[in-house]
Structure formats: C-alpha cells, structure tokens
Amino acid sequence: MEIPLQIRFRNMEPSQEIEGEIRDNVEKLEELFGEIVGCRVVVLVLHQNDQRERAYEMRILTMLPHDEFVVDRESGFDRTYDNIHDAIRNAFDYALQQLEDYALEICDPKHALGRIVHHCNRFGFLGNSDCENVYCHANSLTIGDRVHFVQVDGAKETQAMSVNLLRRFQTDVAS
C-alpha cells in the first residue's frame, strides 16, 4: 500500500490483539486485490452499560487508484456486534464483497455475481444484479449462496455457465 494502514479506536483503549487481527484482514484484502492504495479502519464502541457489555461498530475505507469503498452504516453495513471479533470478521467480509463486485464490474460484462434464490433437485435460479432470474444447474448449492457465473443466452431463457461458489450463505445475528 502506498498509504500506510491507519487504525483508530474510538471510546475504547487501543489493543495490540485487535490491531493484529485487523492487519491480518487487510493483508488478505491486499493479497486478493493488489491495487489497494490505502486503508483506514475505525473500531467504535457505541455504548457500554453497567454490566460492562459493549456494542461494537466497524468502519473501513478501502482506497484504490481510481475509486474507494466504504463499509459503514451509510454503505449498507448497518450492524453492531457485542463481540469485537464478529464485528471485524463481518466488516471485512463486506469489504471483500465490495471489492469482488468492483473487480467483476470492470471485467467482461457477461460475468456476473448473484445468489441462489430458488433450488429444486439439481436445478435452480440465480438472482443477478439486474433483478433477473437466471437458470442454472445447482447440484451442490443452497439458497442464499453467493456465486460468480457467466451469463449466456439459452434457447428459452438466460442461463448461467461456469457457476462458482464465492461464499456459503451464513445467517449473522446482529445485535
């Protein structure tokens, strides 16, 4: 990175353990997307009650040469967590998702991202970014799985070829 990683803690004391976890996650993003110019991360404690329970929120700014991506409430990552490690993991998963979407967007327009929205036996439908259902073979996929695929015109409808699982659907419990 051209600009050194910046990590800030708000309403809490800095922690070397948490900084190390954040650095590891940023390194993973850099391995996958070598174009990252800089990254700023803020760990925020929203409140702390009498039982010493905290609510954590993450903000991540990832800078590329000609664009930047933000993970925060305004970007759709409207979650707080009572466990700092869950907050870090899910915020960086969201950042990775943004970078994957960006990478595919600047590639071939036939490449697309979507999620399995219907599954029956070996077949299913993907929901793509154009709100269109795309037919696919879905042997090992389940509803909610995030996938990359190539759209092709079929005899009756648009079909998905070369469907690859990006991330298994997880149900996150937000505080």
Secondary structure, 3 states (H helix, E strand, C coil): CCCCCEEEEECCCCCHHHHHHHHHHHHHHHHHCCCCCEEEEEEEEEEECCCCCEEEEEEEEEEECCEEEEECHHHCCCCCECCHHHHHHHHHHHHHHHHHHHHHHCCCCCEEEEEEEEEECCEEEEEECCCCEEEEECCCCCCCCEEEEEEEECCCCEEEEEEEEEECCCCCCCC
